[in-house]
């Protein structure tokens, strides 16, 4: 499975929890990625223990990833409306 985790207010709300989750998910054979609506030049560079980070530049996360050929099976996001809606 591909599991996509949001960064702001999701990963940042409990980084230790998510780091453990990411480690377990990867050990179990899953792929974990991050999609954020940030621009790649916005704020500090973000990092999630080697997880690939996709910056959508305010585009809907699902559409942006689909254009890259990535189709997550599971989305974890505190504001799921941004998965399908542009910012």
Secondary structure, 3 states (H helix, E strand, C coil): CEEEECCCCCHHHCHHHHHHHHHHHHHCCCEEEEEECCCCCCCCCCCCCCCEEEECCCCCHHHHHHHCCCCCCEEECCCCHHHHCCC
